[in-house]
Structures are given as C-alpha cells and as structure tokens.
C-alpha cells in the first residue's frame, strides 16, 4: 500500500508540473506565395531547414495566385487579417508600397547586421536592394528573385557573316546596330526576310534611355523623355526598324525566344533563364552572351524585374517573419539556391557558384557585371500600366505611324491616365 501511495504522489507531481509548465506554443508564420512546381519544392525544402533550426516557428505556405495578391493584400491588411509574409512582384509591388501596406525592413536589417555581421547585407547586389526601396529610402520588401537582361548571340550566325563576337568591354550601340543590319538577310531570294539581326520580344528598349543618361519619369511623375539624351535613344532604336533588322510579331510557335532558338535571329536580349532552355534543346545551337551595349554617354543600364518578400503592415509575427527572410537570404542558403540551372544570384558570394557551372554560355560571368549596373524600374504606382503606355507609344514611333513628338505626346497623355 505504501509503495502504491508513493507512485500516486509521483504521478500527481508529474501532472502538476505539466500544468504549471506547459509545452511552449509555436509561432505560426503565414506566408503567401505564388510558387509552383520546382520553385515550390525548393521553397519547402529550405523552410523545412528553417523550421529544424527554429523549432519555435512553423511556416504555413498559403498559395495565392500572382494575379490576386495585389488586390487581396490591401483588403487583408485593412481587415486585420494580414499574413506575416507575402511574395510581391516588381510589376505591382510599388502599388502596395504606395498604399503603405508594408513594414519598413530597415530596422530588421540593422538589427540582423549587429547580431550577425557575417550575414552582410552589403554582399547583396545593390540594384536588387534598390528596386525594393521607396523614394524615401524605406525598404518595403526584400529581394527574392531577379530577372535581368543580357544579350545572347548565335556564334554560328556571327561566323557565317564574318562578324567579330561582341566584346563585353567595348561593344557599343553602333556595333549592335551594324551587326544586326548585316545579319538581316533574304536568304533564298524570294523577296522576304528569313533572318533578322535581333528580336525585341524580351528587350526592355527603354533601358537605352537610362544608359544614355536620360530618365523615363520626372520626380513628380511626368514624362521625362523630351530631352536630347532620351530622344537619341528613341531614334537609335528606330533605326533597327527602319533597316528591318528587328523580327516583329510572328506566329505563336515562333514567338519569343523561339526566334533565337530556331536560328531566325542573331541577337536575343533575355534573362539568364534562356540558357537553361537553350541547353535543354534536342537540337543544340552554338551561342554565348554579352552585356548591354555602351551608349554614346559611355554607360550601360539594365532594369530588373523579379519578386520580393514583404512583411505586411499588421503582421502578427513580424519578428518570426524576419527570421525566415534572414534565413532564406543567408549566404549558405543562397549558395545552395544558385546551384539550380538558370538561377540568378542575389549575393556576390553566390555569383561565382552560379556562373561557375560548366554548361554554356561560356561568358555567363558577364551577368555578374550586369548585376553591378542593374537598377529597378521607376518608383511609381501602376508601373505595369505606365510600362504598357510607354511600349505603346514607342511602337507607334518605331513602326513609323507617328513622329517622335507625337509618340512622346501620346505617352504623356496615357501616362496621366495611368496614374489618375
């Protein structure tokens, strides 16, 4: 009887201890993401690593379509049910920043750097950070992926016409135009072009304005392109059309990078991802890549698209959300991320790994140089609409339906409507 009494006391003590010291509750970070397929698998892998290193945090991925986040997030913030973390796009991310539905990440970054200097935000390419900053310097999101443009070239086509391959250091506007004109040919003599110098399908031609020292918008969001530097860029790109050196709209099967893959064009501006598509083709082509051409002002420019991660205003667990951002963008994780073919590095320390993969193109290290002069798109609400207006105005000038003055006037009108 005595031993049974002692046993009962021990059980009671354990129960009291369990009530007095309950297991620590976990923090659940709700993460809105549009990731799918391999991208989602990679994200889940790194989140599992994060949860193993941070057992007090669970991460709940909520799949929200790319097209829905921009409209759903402000409603969630206003209703007090904001997620803790959300993926945002460069096409509409600044709309959210302008709506003040974010937490400024600068205090989190500063605290991280103080606690963990090896994390080193200075290792991240400056253009990647800048594209997620407001005009006042607030860090409304943290860079998560980058899409920048290099210029891919078909070495067989260059060899066929006895052209020197583009040189990363000296290749300029005149070179790109001259080479494109020489590669534009009616090969079979039927009076129709079968090969063109360049495809503009992925080319953000307004980068030429920035490279020449011009601007797209003024600080008060008016048309800034009626300047000599900007007008020179417009007139330069029109010469490609005047000489029929640009392959325009074709059938869906031959659109986009297919023009390059099928040998119809010698030059194709595109992101690093194009190399993955080219290398996976059954019929290989010989190619390499260079950076943007030097403008008459002696500069290059490239604008970046991509995604960022934002901690929304009203997030219930911002500190835990930041811990996840810091983990996913640490040097260790980023070095693992860029081992995927076609992945663009965010950190300089990961660039040598990404571009050290032996697959073509040989000159892929040029993307590291492009990253150094990459910048974000203009910081304006409704950038996607502004961009559409800019492309529409440009097309009207390049195809000859409007003069440059008329095209610039059209852009000013459409710009005002887009920002209203």
Beta strands, then each sheet from edge to edge (+ up, - down):
strand 1: 27-33
strand 2: 57-63
strand 3: 85-89
strand 4: 142-147
strand 5: 150-154
strand 6: 196-199
strand 7: 246-247
strand 8: 265-270
strand 9: 287-290
strand 10: 302-303
strand 11: 305-310
strand 12: 374-375
sheet 1: 2+ 1+ 3+ 11- 4+
sheet 2: 7+ 6+ 8+ 5- 9+
sheet 3: 10+ 12+
end
